[in-house]
Amino acid sequence: MSEVSLSGICSSCQREVDTNLYHGSNSDKMELCKECYDQYAAKEMLQYWKDHIAEEERRANN
């Protein structure tokens, strides 16, 4: 879930835009605009599936 931020400056692209606070992968809060959050979420999902597929391949080869 996200919370509305206070500064309005995206911590990724540094633009002054509407931002929200999100939990990062290390549980720290990140203030991101919609575009940067979408990119962050896509990278996290891609890494999740890469890790999942690698684990399934390891299990299948044992």
A tleap script that builds the chain and sets N, CA, C and O, in Angstrom:
source leaprc.protein.ff14SB
mol = sequence {
  NMET SER GLU VAL SER LEU SER GLY ILE CYS
  SER SER CYS GLN ARG GLU VAL ASP THR ASN
  LEU TYR HIE GLY SER ASN SER ASP LYS MET
  GLU LEU CYS LYS GLU CYS TYR ASP GLN TYR
  ALA ALA LYS GLU MET LEU GLN TYR TRP LYS
  ASP HIE ILE ALA GLU GLU GLU ARG ARG ALA
  ASN CASN
}
set mol.1.N position { 0.831 -1.181 0.000 }
set mol.1.CA position { 0.000 0.000 0.000 }
set mol.1.C position { 0.871 1.237 0.000 }
set mol.1.O position { 2.040 1.191 0.382 }
set mol.2.N position { 0.305 2.314 -0.421 }
set mol.2.CA position { 1.055 3.558 -0.453 }
set mol.2.C position { 0.405 4.580 0.457 }
set mol.2.O position { -0.775 4.488 0.795 }
set mol.3.N position { 1.207 5.552 0.841 }
set mol.3.CA position { 0.740 6.678 1.637 }
set mol.3.C position { 1.085 7.938 0.863 }
set mol.3.O position { 2.052 7.955 0.102 }
set mol.4.N position { 0.307 8.982 1.049 }
set mol.4.CA position { 0.593 10.247 0.400 }
set mol.4.C position { 1.843 10.833 1.028 }
set mol.4.O position { 2.011 10.796 2.247 }
set mol.5.N position { 2.724 11.378 0.187 }
set mol.5.CA position { 3.978 11.929 0.686 }
set mol.5.C position { 3.825 13.391 1.081 }
set mol.5.O position { 2.787 14.014 0.860 }
set mol.6.N position { 4.882 13.913 1.667 }
set mol.6.CA position { 4.870 15.296 2.114 }
set mol.6.C position { 5.669 16.219 1.210 }
set mol.6.O position { 5.241 17.347 0.969 }
set mol.7.N position { 6.813 15.780 0.701 }
set mol.7.CA position { 7.691 16.691 -0.039 }
set mol.7.C position { 7.244 16.913 -1.484 }
set mol.7.O position { 7.420 18.004 -2.025 }
set mol.8.N position { 6.673 15.895 -2.103 }
set mol.8.CA position { 6.265 16.023 -3.495 }
set mol.8.C position { 7.424 15.972 -4.469 }
set mol.8.O position { 7.290 16.406 -5.613 }
set mol.9.N position { 8.570 15.444 -4.030 }
set mol.9.CA position { 9.724 15.286 -4.918 }
set mol.9.C position { 10.043 13.798 -5.012 }
set mol.9.O position { 10.306 13.144 -4.003 }
set mol.10.N position { 10.019 13.281 -6.214 }
set mol.10.CA position { 10.280 11.859 -6.437 }
set mol.10.C position { 11.731 11.553 -6.086 }
set mol.10.O position { 12.640 12.237 -6.555 }
set mol.11.N position { 11.953 10.532 -5.268 }
set mol.11.CA position { 13.315 10.179 -4.859 }
set mol.11.C position { 14.101 9.509 -5.982 }
set mol.11.O position { 15.317 9.355 -5.869 }
set mol.12.N position { 13.438 9.110 -7.057 }
set mol.12.CA position { 14.127 8.480 -8.167 }
set mol.12.C position { 14.475 9.488 -9.268 }
set mol.12.O position { 15.640 9.616 -9.644 }
set mol.13.N position { 13.481 10.196 -9.778 }
set mol.13.CA position { 13.718 11.116 -10.899 }
set mol.13.C position { 13.923 12.566 -10.453 }
set mol.13.O position { 14.271 13.425 -11.264 }
set mol.14.N position { 13.710 12.832 -9.180 }
set mol.14.CA position { 13.917 14.157 -8.581 }
set mol.14.C position { 12.981 15.244 -9.114 }
set mol.14.O position { 13.232 16.432 -8.907 }
set mol.15.N position { 11.910 14.847 -9.796 }
set mol.15.CA position { 10.938 15.834 -10.277 }
set mol.15.C position { 9.990 16.197 -9.151 }
set mol.15.O position { 9.711 15.383 -8.270 }
set mol.16.N position { 9.502 17.418 -9.187 }
set mol.16.CA position { 8.492 17.854 -8.230 }
set mol.16.C position { 7.128 17.544 -8.838 }
set mol.16.O position { 6.628 18.273 -9.695 }
set mol.17.N position { 6.546 16.456 -8.377 }
set mol.17.CA position { 5.277 15.945 -8.916 }
set mol.17.C position { 4.479 15.324 -7.778 }
set mol.17.O position { 4.955 15.266 -6.645 }
set mol.18.N position { 3.284 14.865 -8.068 }
set mol.18.CA position { 2.520 14.113 -7.064 }
set mol.18.C position { 3.254 12.808 -6.798 }
set mol.18.O position { 3.578 12.063 -7.724 }
set mol.19.N position { 3.510 12.542 -5.535 }
set mol.19.CA position { 4.236 11.328 -5.158 }
set mol.19.C position { 3.486 10.611 -4.042 }
set mol.19.O position { 2.611 11.175 -3.385 }
set mol.20.N position { 3.855 9.363 -3.853 }
set mol.20.CA position { 3.357 8.553 -2.752 }
set mol.20.C position { 4.535 7.882 -2.083 }
set mol.20.O position { 5.591 7.726 -2.696 }
set mol.21.N position { 4.371 7.486 -0.839 }
set mol.21.CA position { 5.389 6.731 -0.124 }
set mol.21.C position { 5.104 5.242 -0.294 }
set mol.21.O position { 3.983 4.783 -0.078 }
set mol.22.N position { 6.135 4.497 -0.684 }
set mol.22.CA position { 6.010 3.060 -0.882 }
set mol.22.C position { 7.083 2.362 -0.070 }
set mol.22.O position { 8.123 2.951 0.226 }
set mol.23.N position { 6.839 1.106 0.294 }
set mol.23.CA position { 7.859 0.289 0.948 }
set mol.23.C position { 8.779 -0.255 -0.123 }
set mol.23.O position { 8.327 -0.854 -1.099 }
set mol.24.N position { 10.073 -0.045 0.063 }
set mol.24.CA position { 11.065 -0.596 -0.847 }
set mol.24.C position { 11.399 -2.023 -0.487 }
set mol.24.O position { 10.843 -2.583 0.457 }
set mol.25.N position { 12.307 -2.607 -1.239 }
set mol.25.CA position { 12.676 -3.998 -0.998 }
set mol.25.C position { 13.371 -4.186 0.348 }
set mol.25.O position { 13.374 -5.292 0.890 }
set mol.26.N position { 13.962 -3.120 0.896 }
set mol.26.CA position { 14.619 -3.193 2.199 }
set mol.26.C position { 13.722 -2.642 3.311 }
set mol.26.O position { 14.206 -2.350 4.404 }
set mol.27.N position { 12.438 -2.500 3.045 }
set mol.27.CA position { 11.414 -2.014 3.974 }
set mol.27.C position { 11.528 -0.535 4.330 }
set mol.27.O position { 10.796 -0.046 5.191 }
set mol.28.N position { 12.440 0.181 3.674 }
set mol.28.CA position { 12.495 1.628 3.850 }
set mol.28.C position { 11.433 2.271 2.975 }
set mol.28.O position { 11.041 1.717 1.947 }
set mol.29.N position { 10.970 3.444 3.388 }
set mol.29.CA position { 9.974 4.159 2.591 }
set mol.29.C position { 10.655 4.875 1.421 }
set mol.29.O position { 11.711 5.486 1.584 }
set mol.30.N position { 10.040 4.791 0.250 }
set mol.30.CA position { 10.519 5.484 -0.941 }
set mol.30.C position { 9.413 6.423 -1.394 }
set mol.30.O position { 8.243 6.043 -1.429 }
set mol.31.N position { 9.780 7.636 -1.736 }
set mol.31.CA position { 8.815 8.593 -2.265 }
set mol.31.C position { 8.950 8.602 -3.780 }
set mol.31.O position { 9.952 9.072 -4.317 }
set mol.32.N position { 7.941 8.081 -4.467 }
set mol.32.CA position { 8.023 7.917 -5.913 }
set mol.32.C position { 6.800 8.485 -6.608 }
set mol.32.O position { 5.690 8.470 -6.075 }
set mol.33.N position { 7.035 8.989 -7.821 }
set mol.33.CA position { 5.915 9.383 -8.672 }
set mol.33.C position { 5.347 8.110 -9.312 }
set mol.33.O position { 5.953 7.044 -9.209 }
set mol.34.N position { 4.226 8.214 -9.950 }
set mol.34.CA position { 3.553 7.054 -10.552 }
set mol.34.C position { 4.441 6.351 -11.570 }
set mol.34.O position { 4.527 5.123 -11.574 }
set mol.35.N position { 5.103 7.122 -12.434 }
set mol.35.CA position { 5.941 6.530 -13.482 }
set mol.35.C position { 7.121 5.759 -12.896 }
set mol.35.O position { 7.418 4.646 -13.328 }
set mol.36.N position { 7.790 6.354 -11.915 }
set mol.36.CA position { 8.932 5.678 -11.291 }
set mol.36.C position { 8.476 4.465 -10.490 }
set mol.36.O position { 9.167 3.447 -10.469 }
set mol.37.N position { 7.323 4.557 -9.832 }
set mol.37.CA position { 6.813 3.398 -9.097 }
set mol.37.C position { 6.505 2.249 -10.054 }
set mol.37.O position { 6.824 1.097 -9.762 }
set mol.38.N position { 5.889 2.556 -11.192 }
set mol.38.CA position { 5.579 1.512 -12.170 }
set mol.38.C position { 6.855 0.815 -12.634 }
set mol.38.O position { 6.878 -0.409 -12.767 }
set mol.39.N position { 7.918 1.584 -12.882 }
set mol.39.CA position { 9.195 0.998 -13.295 }
set mol.39.C position { 9.785 0.141 -12.182 }
set mol.39.O position { 10.269 -0.964 -12.433 }
set mol.40.N position { 9.746 0.650 -10.950 }
set mol.40.CA position { 10.267 -0.088 -9.803 }
set mol.40.C position { 9.498 -1.405 -9.626 }
set mol.40.O position { 10.106 -2.459 -9.439 }
set mol.41.N position { 8.187 -1.344 -9.684 }
set mol.41.CA position { 7.365 -2.543 -9.499 }
set mol.41.C position { 7.637 -3.569 -10.594 }
set mol.41.O position { 7.709 -4.766 -10.317 }
set mol.42.N position { 7.789 -3.112 -11.831 }
set mol.42.CA position { 8.064 -4.026 -12.937 }
set mol.42.C position { 9.400 -4.732 -12.737 }
set mol.42.O position { 9.500 -5.935 -12.976 }
set mol.43.N position { 10.430 -4.002 -12.303 }
set mol.43.CA position { 11.736 -4.614 -12.053 }
set mol.43.C position { 11.649 -5.633 -10.922 }
set mol.43.O position { 12.240 -6.709 -11.009 }
set mol.44.N position { 10.919 -5.300 -9.864 }
set mol.44.CA position { 10.766 -6.228 -8.742 }
set mol.44.C position { 10.034 -7.501 -9.167 }
set mol.44.O position { 10.421 -8.602 -8.776 }
set mol.45.N position { 8.983 -7.349 -9.962 }
set mol.45.CA position { 8.236 -8.528 -10.428 }
set mol.45.C position { 9.092 -9.386 -11.344 }
set mol.45.O position { 9.067 -10.613 -11.250 }
set mol.46.N position { 9.849 -8.749 -12.228 }
set mol.46.CA position { 10.719 -9.493 -13.136 }
set mol.46.C position { 11.756 -10.280 -12.354 }
set mol.46.O position { 11.995 -11.450 -12.651 }
set mol.47.N position { 12.375 -9.656 -11.359 }
set mol.47.CA position { 13.369 -10.352 -10.539 }
set mol.47.C position { 12.738 -11.498 -9.756 }
set mol.47.O position { 13.341 -12.563 -9.622 }
set mol.48.N position { 11.529 -11.287 -9.238 }
set mol.48.CA position { 10.821 -12.340 -8.513 }
set mol.48.C position { 10.653 -13.575 -9.399 }
set mol.48.O position { 10.929 -14.695 -8.970 }
set mol.49.N position { 10.200 -13.365 -10.630 }
set mol.49.CA position { 9.959 -14.500 -11.513 }
set mol.49.C position { 11.261 -15.145 -11.966 }
set mol.49.O position { 11.309 -16.365 -12.121 }
set mol.50.N position { 12.314 -14.370 -12.182 }
set mol.50.CA position { 13.615 -14.954 -12.514 }
set mol.50.C position { 14.085 -15.857 -11.384 }
set mol.50.O position { 14.541 -16.974 -11.625 }
set mol.51.N position { 13.973 -15.374 -10.153 }
set mol.51.CA position { 14.370 -16.171 -8.994 }
set mol.51.C position { 13.511 -17.423 -8.866 }
set mol.51.O position { 14.020 -18.503 -8.567 }
set mol.52.N position { 12.218 -17.278 -9.091 }
set mol.52.CA position { 11.291 -18.411 -8.997 }
set mol.52.C position { 11.630 -19.474 -10.046 }
set mol.52.O position { 11.677 -20.661 -9.726 }
set mol.53.N position { 11.863 -19.067 -11.266 }
set mol.53.CA position { 12.192 -20.006 -12.344 }
set mol.53.C position { 13.517 -20.696 -12.058 }
set mol.53.O position { 13.647 -21.902 -12.271 }
set mol.54.N position { 14.504 -19.942 -11.575 }
set mol.54.CA position { 15.801 -20.533 -11.244 }
set mol.54.C position { 15.647 -21.579 -10.142 }
set mol.54.O position { 16.269 -22.639 -10.207 }
set mol.55.N position { 14.835 -21.293 -9.143 }
set mol.55.CA position { 14.604 -22.251 -8.061 }
set mol.55.C position { 13.912 -23.508 -8.586 }
set mol.55.O position { 14.274 -24.619 -8.200 }
set mol.56.N position { 12.934 -23.343 -9.449 }
set mol.56.CA position { 12.248 -24.504 -10.032 }
set mol.56.C position { 13.208 -25.344 -10.865 }
set mol.56.O position { 13.139 -26.573 -10.836 }
set mol.57.N position { 14.103 -24.696 -11.606 }
set mol.57.CA position { 15.077 -25.430 -12.394 }
set mol.57.C position { 16.042 -26.204 -11.481 }
set mol.57.O position { 16.397 -27.343 -11.785 }
set mol.58.N position { 16.463 -25.595 -10.375 }
set mol.58.CA position { 17.339 -26.283 -9.424 }
set mol.58.C position { 16.641 -27.513 -8.856 }
set mol.58.O position { 17.250 -28.576 -8.740 }
set mol.59.N position { 15.383 -27.372 -8.508 }
set mol.59.CA position { 14.629 -28.509 -7.948 }
set mol.59.C position { 14.449 -29.625 -8.970 }
set mol.59.O position { 14.518 -30.806 -8.630 }
set mol.60.N position { 14.219 -29.247 -10.216 }
set mol.60.CA position { 14.001 -30.241 -11.270 }
set mol.60.C position { 15.280 -30.997 -11.589 }
set mol.60.O position { 15.229 -32.152 -12.012 }
set mol.61.N position { 16.420 -30.363 -11.394 }
set mol.61.CA position { 17.700 -30.991 -11.745 }
set mol.61.C position { 18.306 -31.769 -10.582 }
set mol.61.O position { 19.370 -32.365 -10.745 }
set mol.62.N position { 17.686 -31.782 -9.454 }
set mol.62.CA position { 18.211 -32.534 -8.292 }
set mol.62.C position { 17.659 -33.906 -8.219 }
set mol.62.O position { 17.999 -34.660 -7.307 }
savepdb mol mol.pdb
quit
